[in-house]
Amino acid sequence: MEKFDLIVIGSGAGLDVATAAAKKGLKVAIIEKSKLGGTCLNVGGIPSKLLIYSANILEIIKKAEIFGIKVKEYSIDFEKIINRANKIVDTDSNKIKEGLKESKNPRLFLQECKFIGEKKIAIANEIITADKILIASGTRPYIPKIKGLENVDYITSNEALRLKYQPKTLTIIGGGYIACELAHFFGTLGTKINIIQRNNFLIPNEDVDVSMEFTKIFAKKYNVYLGYNTEIVRYNYDNTNNQTKKKIFNVIIKNKFGKSLEIDSEQLLIATGRIPNLDLLNIEKEGIKLNENGFIHVDEYLQTNSHGIFAIGDVIGKYQCMHNAKNEAHYAYNNILYPENKLSVNYNAIPHAIFTSPQISGVGYTEQQLKEEKIEYVKSIYTYIQTAMGKAIEDKDGFVKFLIDKKNKYILGCHIMGTDASILIHEVLVAMKTGKGTIDNITNTIHIHPALSEVVSRAASSINNF
């Protein structure tokens, strides 16, 4: 049995901790059963955004005539779009793999692993141990229990990012950010989209004004079925061709009023959330506690109830995004190497973005959360189209929404929907994270006219209820 100072399970943000600890002289093992680089690089944010950018380019082409530019014709090379994204992703992942293979420390194990005793991990025919262990094993798509689903060849977001052909029709079960991003990609390229959402809105975890307006916009583009549960999934057969019978996905849905509908499509995508990769790790052997949602429970220092075992990233379910996992990695590194000077994680101003059309970003409280917690606030909403650049780019849907503490002007939340929302939010993040965190940090800053960032400035300045 080989002993290490630190074992890291997972090569996403966990890789940052492993390599940094090795540079400090610790003997480190890193375990990865799949591709190097974790979820974000291989089946998450990076490949999906590479694909979505192609959709964004096509969307600009389709709107070109608004700006006096006539595009006579264009064609879509779906295979090239997919291959470009996966070539970039696979190249980066392989570079990480080859770099680690050449390194003696950290030592790379490319197999599944599981706990078999107190701080003992089995990998194939080998057992390793360490005083400190970091679990950063990420998540995978959640598959709901739907009658007949196990009998059909559905896809998840993992397979959707590597499809060899563009489906003519696609039914998506789920209405969160993954469902909507993939709907944008396939739908913009010409696939007919059906979205089945059990909630009354798409992306329901966003601020209420964002989710309401976004749902209206998507409902104009695609077939959106709100308030419907999926009852049965099965195959039908297309009999239009006498020589071959093509399998068609047939989905039966029902709402709370008992209304049933049948939806046929060429492809079926399950996008109903993600669950932690813990079942194969056998963590009950270590006595590691989970929270009510099945994620690893950690304290403010990212330590589990088992002394010396830490966890970060999606597997703890705090904020499921790579930038937060990297944020947690810094604290995990400190708390593993310097236990006498532990630092509690600072989760202030953790942002997120959804790369749909329109784009969405947010930070802090939503309005519905403020109401639930009975926090007094004032709000302002300012639309893109009220600014010069908003008019120039013809963004009639975009807006910026601020939620401000009524007493001291602290920014409680900011939510943006529209062009470059993921970029515009950063001014607010700097104010919340490194400034005083008040709306004055925005209003006292001179903004370039007529840049799009003026919409943030005007949303901030329009708050006058103090």
C-alpha positions as CSV (number, residue, x, y, z in Angstrom):
1,M,0.0,0.0,0.0
2,E,1.5,3.3,-1.2
3,K,1.1,6.3,1.1
4,F,0.8,9.9,-0.2
5,D,0.5,13.2,1.6
6,L,-2.6,14.1,-0.5
7,I,-4.9,12.3,-2.7
8,V,-7.2,14.3,-5.1
9,I,-10.2,12.6,-6.7
10,G,-11.1,14.5,-9.9
11,S,-9.1,16.5,-12.4
12,G,-11.2,19.7,-12.7
13,A,-10.6,22.3,-10.1
14,G,-9.0,19.5,-8.0
15,L,-6.1,19.6,-10.4
16,D,-5.2,23.1,-9.3
17,V,-4.9,21.9,-5.7
18,A,-2.9,18.8,-6.7
19,T,-0.3,20.6,-8.8
20,A,0.0,23.5,-6.2
21,A,0.5,21.0,-3.4
22,A,3.1,19.0,-5.4
23,K,5.1,22.2,-6.0
24,K,5.2,22.7,-2.2
25,G,6.8,19.3,-1.9
26,L,3.9,17.1,-0.9
27,K,3.6,13.7,-2.4
28,V,0.4,13.9,-4.4
29,A,-1.8,11.4,-6.2
30,I,-4.6,12.5,-8.6
31,I,-7.3,10.1,-9.7
32,E,-9.4,10.5,-12.8
33,K,-11.6,7.9,-14.3
34,S,-12.5,9.9,-17.4
35,K,-10.9,12.6,-19.5
36,L,-8.6,15.1,-17.8
37,G,-9.9,18.6,-17.1
38,G,-13.2,17.8,-15.5
39,T,-16.8,18.4,-16.4
40,C,-16.4,22.0,-17.6
41,L,-13.7,21.3,-20.1
42,N,-15.0,18.0,-21.5
43,V,-18.8,18.0,-21.3
44,G,-19.8,21.3,-19.8
45,G,-19.1,25.0,-20.2
46,I,-16.3,25.0,-22.7
47,P,-17.6,22.7,-25.5
48,S,-21.2,24.1,-25.1
49,K,-20.0,27.7,-25.5
50,L,-17.9,26.7,-28.6
51,L,-21.0,25.3,-30.2
52,I,-23.2,28.2,-29.1
53,Y,-20.9,30.7,-30.6
54,S,-21.6,29.2,-34.0
55,A,-25.3,29.6,-33.3
56,N,-24.7,33.2,-32.3
57,I,-22.9,33.9,-35.6
58,L,-25.8,32.5,-37.5
59,E,-28.3,34.6,-35.5
60,I,-26.4,37.7,-36.5
61,I,-26.5,36.6,-40.2
62,K,-30.3,36.1,-39.9
63,K,-30.8,39.6,-38.5
64,A,-28.4,41.3,-40.9
65,E,-31.1,42.8,-43.0
66,I,-32.3,44.9,-40.1
67,F,-29.0,46.7,-40.4
68,G,-29.1,47.2,-44.1
69,I,-27.1,44.1,-45.0
70,K,-28.6,41.5,-47.3
71,V,-27.2,38.0,-47.0
72,K,-28.5,36.1,-50.1
73,E,-27.6,32.6,-48.9
74,Y,-25.7,30.6,-46.3
75,S,-25.4,26.9,-45.4
76,I,-24.7,25.0,-42.2
77,D,-22.0,22.4,-41.9
78,F,-23.2,20.8,-38.7
79,E,-20.4,18.2,-38.6
80,K,-17.7,20.9,-38.9
81,I,-19.3,22.9,-36.0
82,I,-19.2,19.8,-33.8
83,N,-15.7,18.7,-34.9
84,R,-14.3,22.2,-34.3
85,A,-15.5,22.3,-30.7
86,N,-14.4,18.7,-29.9
87,K,-11.0,19.1,-31.5
88,I,-10.3,22.1,-29.2
89,V,-11.6,20.3,-26.1
90,D,-9.9,17.0,-26.8
91,T,-6.6,18.8,-27.6
92,D,-6.6,20.7,-24.3
93,S,-7.6,17.5,-22.3
94,N,-4.9,15.5,-23.9
95,K,-2.3,18.2,-23.1
96,I,-3.2,17.9,-19.5
97,K,-3.0,14.1,-19.6
98,E,0.4,14.0,-21.3
99,G,1.7,16.6,-18.9
100,L,0.7,14.6,-15.9
101,K,1.9,11.3,-17.4
102,E,5.4,12.8,-17.7
103,S,5.3,14.1,-14.1
104,K,6.3,11.9,-11.2
105,N,4.5,14.2,-8.8
106,P,1.6,14.5,-8.8
107,R,1.2,10.9,-9.9
108,L,-1.8,10.2,-12.2
109,F,-4.1,7.3,-11.8
110,L,-6.5,6.8,-14.8
111,Q,-9.0,4.4,-13.2
112,E,-12.1,4.3,-11.1
113,C,-11.6,4.3,-7.4
114,K,-13.5,3.7,-4.2
115,F,-13.0,3.9,-0.5
116,I,-12.4,0.6,1.2
117,G,-11.6,1.8,4.7
118,E,-10.3,4.7,6.7
119,K,-8.5,6.9,4.2
120,K,-7.8,3.8,2.1
121,I,-8.6,4.0,-1.6
122,A,-8.7,1.1,-4.0
123,I,-7.6,1.7,-7.7
124,A,-7.8,-1.5,-9.8
125,N,-5.4,-3.9,-8.0
126,E,-3.7,-1.2,-6.0
127,I,-4.5,0.4,-2.6
128,I,-3.3,3.9,-1.7
129,T,-3.7,6.1,1.4
130,A,-3.1,9.6,2.6
131,D,-3.6,11.8,5.6
132,K,-5.4,14.3,3.5
133,I,-7.9,13.6,0.7
134,L,-9.8,16.0,-1.5
135,I,-12.9,14.9,-3.3
136,A,-13.6,17.0,-6.5
137,S,-15.4,14.3,-8.5
138,G,-18.0,16.6,-10.1
139,T,-21.5,15.7,-11.3
140,R,-23.3,14.0,-14.1
141,P,-26.7,14.3,-15.8
142,Y,-29.6,13.3,-13.6
143,I,-32.0,10.8,-15.3
144,P,-35.6,11.0,-13.9
145,K,-37.8,8.0,-13.5
146,I,-40.1,8.2,-16.5
147,K,-42.1,5.2,-17.7
148,G,-40.4,3.7,-20.8
149,L,-37.3,6.0,-20.7
150,E,-35.0,3.0,-20.1
151,N,-36.2,1.4,-23.3
152,V,-35.3,4.3,-25.7
153,D,-31.9,5.7,-26.8
154,Y,-32.3,9.2,-25.4
155,I,-29.3,11.6,-25.1
156,T,-28.1,13.8,-22.3
157,S,-26.0,17.0,-22.6
158,N,-22.9,14.8,-22.8
159,E,-24.0,13.2,-26.0
160,A,-25.7,16.3,-27.4
161,L,-22.3,18.0,-27.6
162,R,-21.0,15.3,-29.8
163,L,-23.9,14.4,-32.1
164,K,-22.9,13.4,-35.6
165,Y,-26.0,14.8,-37.2
166,Q,-28.4,17.6,-36.7
167,P,-31.9,16.4,-35.8
168,K,-34.8,17.9,-37.6
169,T,-36.8,17.9,-34.4
170,L,-35.7,17.7,-30.8
171,T,-37.7,17.3,-27.7
172,I,-36.1,18.5,-24.5
173,I,-37.3,17.4,-21.1
174,G,-36.3,20.1,-18.7
175,G,-36.3,23.8,-18.6
176,G,-33.2,24.9,-16.8
177,Y,-30.1,26.6,-18.1
178,I,-28.7,23.4,-19.8
179,A,-32.0,22.8,-21.6
180,C,-32.2,26.4,-22.7
181,E,-28.6,26.7,-23.9
182,L,-28.9,23.5,-26.0
183,A,-32.3,24.7,-27.3
184,H,-30.7,27.9,-28.5
185,F,-27.9,26.0,-30.2
186,F,-30.0,23.5,-32.1
187,G,-32.9,25.8,-32.6
188,T,-30.9,28.6,-34.1
189,L,-29.4,26.1,-36.6
190,G,-32.8,25.1,-37.7
191,T,-33.9,22.2,-35.5
192,K,-37.6,22.3,-34.5
193,I,-37.5,22.5,-30.7
194,N,-40.0,21.2,-28.1
195,I,-39.4,22.0,-24.5
196,I,-41.3,20.2,-21.7
197,Q,-41.0,22.1,-18.4
198,R,-42.9,21.1,-15.3
199,N,-42.5,24.6,-13.8
200,N,-44.6,27.5,-15.0
201,F,-41.4,29.3,-16.2
202,L,-38.2,28.4,-17.9
203,I,-35.0,28.9,-15.8
204,P,-37.1,29.3,-12.7
205,N,-34.1,29.8,-10.4
206,E,-33.4,33.1,-12.0
207,D,-34.9,36.4,-10.8
208,V,-38.6,36.4,-11.4
209,D,-38.5,39.3,-14.0
210,V,-35.7,37.5,-15.9
211,S,-37.4,34.1,-16.0
212,M,-40.8,35.6,-17.0
213,E,-39.4,37.7,-19.8
214,F,-37.1,34.9,-21.0
215,T,-40.0,32.4,-21.1
216,K,-42.0,34.8,-23.3
217,I,-39.1,35.2,-25.7
218,F,-38.4,31.5,-25.9
219,A,-42.1,30.7,-26.3
220,K,-42.1,32.8,-29.5
221,K,-39.2,30.8,-31.0
222,Y,-39.9,27.3,-29.9
223,N,-42.7,25.0,-28.7
224,V,-42.7,25.5,-25.0
225,Y,-45.0,23.3,-22.8
226,L,-45.2,24.8,-19.3
227,G,-46.6,23.1,-16.3
228,Y,-46.4,19.6,-17.9
229,N,-44.9,16.4,-16.5
230,T,-43.6,13.7,-18.8
231,E,-45.7,10.6,-18.2
232,I,-44.5,8.1,-20.9
233,V,-41.6,7.9,-23.4
234,R,-41.7,5.3,-26.2
235,Y,-41.0,4.8,-29.8
236,N,-43.3,5.3,-32.7
237,Y,-42.4,4.5,-36.3
238,D,-42.3,6.7,-39.3
239,N,-44.1,4.7,-42.1
240,T,-43.6,7.3,-44.8
241,N,-40.8,5.2,-46.3
242,N,-41.9,1.8,-47.3
243,Q,-38.4,0.3,-47.3
244,T,-37.3,1.4,-43.8
245,K,-39.3,2.2,-40.7
246,K,-37.6,5.1,-38.8
247,K,-37.9,5.2,-35.0
248,I,-39.6,8.4,-33.7
249,F,-39.6,9.4,-30.1
250,N,-43.1,9.7,-28.8
251,V,-43.5,11.6,-25.5
252,I,-46.8,11.8,-23.6
253,I,-47.1,14.7,-21.2
254,K,-49.8,15.8,-18.8
255,N,-50.5,19.0,-16.8
256,K,-52.2,19.5,-13.5
257,F,-55.6,19.9,-15.1
258,G,-55.4,16.4,-16.6
259,K,-54.7,17.6,-20.2
260,S,-52.6,15.2,-22.1
261,L,-50.5,15.8,-25.2
262,E,-48.4,13.6,-27.5
263,I,-45.2,15.0,-29.0
264,D,-43.1,13.3,-31.7
265,S,-39.5,14.1,-32.5
266,E,-36.4,12.7,-34.1
267,Q,-34.3,13.0,-31.0
268,L,-34.9,13.2,-27.3
269,L,-32.7,15.1,-24.8
270,I,-32.9,14.7,-21.0
271,A,-31.8,17.9,-19.3
272,T,-33.3,17.7,-15.8
273,G,-30.4,18.7,-13.7
274,R,-27.2,17.1,-12.4
275,I,-26.3,14.7,-9.5
276,P,-22.9,14.2,-7.8
277,N,-20.6,11.4,-8.8
278,L,-20.5,9.7,-5.5
279,D,-22.2,6.3,-5.9
280,L,-19.1,4.7,-7.3
281,L,-16.8,6.1,-4.6
282,N,-18.3,4.0,-1.8
283,I,-17.9,7.0,0.6
284,E,-20.1,5.3,3.2
285,K,-16.9,3.3,4.1
286,E,-15.4,6.6,5.2
287,G,-18.6,7.8,7.0
288,I,-18.8,11.0,5.0
289,K,-22.2,12.7,5.5
290,L,-24.3,14.1,2.7
291,N,-26.8,17.0,2.8
292,E,-30.5,16.7,2.1
293,N,-29.9,17.0,-1.6
294,G,-27.4,14.2,-1.8
295,F,-24.3,16.4,-2.1
296,I,-21.3,16.1,0.3
297,H,-21.8,18.2,3.4
298,V,-18.8,20.4,4.3
299,D,-18.1,23.1,6.9
300,E,-17.0,26.6,6.2
301,Y,-13.5,25.3,5.6
302,L,-14.6,22.8,3.0
303,Q,-13.9,19.9,5.4
304,T,-16.2,16.9,5.6
305,N,-17.2,15.3,8.9
306,S,-14.3,12.9,8.4
307,H,-11.1,14.6,9.6
308,G,-8.6,15.3,6.9
309,I,-11.1,14.8,4.0
310,F,-12.2,17.9,2.1
311,A,-14.5,18.4,-0.9
312,I,-14.9,21.2,-3.5
313,G,-16.8,22.0,-6.6
314,D,-20.1,20.6,-8.0
315,V,-19.9,17.6,-5.6
316,I,-20.8,19.9,-2.7
317,G,-23.6,21.6,-4.6
318,K,-23.0,25.2,-3.4
319,Y,-22.6,26.9,-6.7
320,Q,-22.3,24.6,-9.7
321,C,-19.9,26.5,-11.9
322,M,-16.2,26.2,-12.7
323,H,-15.3,29.7,-11.4
324,N,-16.7,28.9,-8.0
325,A,-14.9,25.5,-8.0
326,K,-11.6,27.3,-8.6
327,N,-12.5,29.8,-5.9
328,E,-13.1,26.9,-3.5
329,A,-9.8,25.3,-4.7
330,H,-7.8,28.2,-3.3
331,Y,-9.3,27.8,0.1
332,A,-9.0,24.0,0.0
333,Y,-5.3,24.3,-0.8
334,N,-4.7,26.7,2.1
335,N,-6.7,24.7,4.6
336,I,-5.1,21.4,3.6
337,L,-1.5,22.7,3.7
338,Y,-1.9,25.1,6.6
339,P,-4.5,23.7,9.0
340,E,-3.3,26.1,11.8
341,N,-4.4,29.0,9.6
342,K,-7.6,27.8,8.1
343,L,-9.7,30.3,6.1
344,S,-13.5,30.1,5.7
345,V,-14.7,30.3,2.1
346,N,-15.8,33.7,0.9
347,Y,-18.9,33.2,-1.3
348,N,-19.7,36.9,-1.6
349,A,-20.6,37.9,-5.1
350,I,-20.4,34.6,-6.9
351,P,-21.9,35.3,-10.3
352,H,-23.3,33.0,-13.0
353,A,-24.3,33.3,-16.7
354,I,-26.5,31.5,-19.1
355,F,-25.4,31.7,-22.8
356,T,-28.7,31.6,-24.5
357,S,-30.2,34.2,-26.7
358,P,-30.9,36.5,-25.0
359,Q,-27.9,36.0,-22.7
360,I,-28.4,36.1,-18.9
361,S,-26.2,36.9,-15.9
362,G,-26.9,37.4,-12.3
363,V,-25.3,37.8,-8.9
364,G,-26.6,38.0,-5.3
365,Y,-30.3,37.8,-4.3
366,T,-33.2,37.4,-6.6
367,E,-36.3,39.4,-5.8
368,Q,-38.3,36.4,-4.7
369,Q,-35.5,35.4,-2.3
370,L,-35.6,38.9,-0.7
371,K,-39.3,38.6,-0.3
372,E,-39.0,35.2,1.3
373,E,-36.4,36.5,3.8
374,K,-38.4,39.7,4.4
375,I,-35.4,41.9,3.5
376,E,-36.4,45.5,2.7
377,Y,-35.2,46.6,-0.7
378,V,-35.7,49.0,-3.6
379,K,-35.3,48.0,-7.2
380,S,-34.7,49.6,-10.6
381,I,-35.0,48.2,-14.1
382,Y,-33.5,49.9,-17.1
383,T,-33.8,48.6,-20.7
384,Y,-31.1,48.4,-23.3
385,I,-33.3,50.1,-25.9
386,Q,-33.3,53.3,-23.8
387,T,-29.6,53.7,-24.5
388,A,-27.8,54.8,-27.6
389,M,-26.0,51.5,-28.1
390,G,-29.1,49.5,-27.3
391,K,-30.8,51.3,-30.2
392,A,-27.7,50.7,-32.4
393,I,-27.8,46.9,-31.8
394,E,-31.6,46.8,-31.8
395,D,-31.8,44.9,-28.5
396,K,-35.4,45.4,-27.6
397,D,-35.6,42.7,-24.9
398,G,-32.5,43.5,-22.8
399,F,-32.6,45.0,-19.3
400,V,-30.6,45.5,-16.2
401,K,-32.2,45.1,-12.8
402,F,-30.7,46.2,-9.5
403,L,-31.9,45.2,-6.0
404,I,-30.6,47.5,-3.4
405,D,-30.7,47.5,0.4
406,K,-33.1,50.3,1.4
407,K,-31.1,51.5,4.4
408,N,-27.5,51.5,3.3
409,K,-27.5,51.3,-0.5
410,Y,-25.7,47.9,-0.6
411,I,-26.2,46.0,-3.8
412,L,-28.2,43.0,-2.8
413,G,-28.5,41.6,-6.3
414,C,-28.1,42.4,-10.0
415,H,-29.7,40.6,-12.9
416,I,-29.1,41.2,-16.6
417,M,-30.8,39.8,-19.6
418,G,-29.6,40.9,-23.1
419,T,-26.5,41.3,-25.3
420,D,-23.2,40.6,-23.5
421,A,-24.9,40.2,-20.2
422,S,-22.0,37.9,-19.0
423,I,-19.6,40.8,-19.6
424,L,-21.7,43.7,-18.3
425,I,-22.2,42.0,-14.9
426,H,-18.5,42.3,-14.1
427,E,-18.6,46.0,-13.2
428,V,-21.2,45.0,-10.5
429,L,-19.0,42.1,-9.3
430,V,-16.0,44.4,-8.8
431,A,-18.2,46.9,-6.8
432,M,-19.6,44.1,-4.7
433,K,-16.3,42.1,-4.1
434,T,-13.6,44.8,-3.8
435,G,-15.4,48.1,-3.5
436,K,-17.8,49.2,-0.8
437,G,-20.5,47.2,-2.3
438,T,-22.9,50.1,-2.6
439,I,-24.8,51.4,-5.6
440,D,-22.6,54.5,-5.4
441,N,-19.7,52.5,-6.6
442,I,-21.6,52.3,-9.9
443,T,-23.1,55.8,-10.1
444,N,-19.8,57.6,-9.1
445,T,-18.0,55.9,-12.0
446,I,-17.8,57.7,-15.3
447,H,-19.1,55.4,-18.1
448,I,-18.1,55.7,-21.7
449,H,-20.8,57.1,-23.9
450,P,-22.4,55.5,-25.9
451,A,-21.0,52.1,-24.8
452,L,-23.4,49.4,-23.9
453,S,-22.2,49.6,-20.2
454,E,-24.3,52.8,-20.0
455,V,-27.3,50.6,-19.3
456,V,-25.7,49.5,-16.1
457,S,-25.0,53.1,-15.1
458,R,-28.5,54.2,-15.9
459,A,-30.1,51.3,-14.0
460,A,-28.0,52.3,-11.0
461,S,-28.7,56.0,-11.3
462,S,-32.5,55.5,-11.6
463,I,-32.7,54.3,-8.0
464,N,-34.0,57.4,-6.3
465,N,-36.1,56.1,-3.4
466,F,-33.6,56.7,-0.6
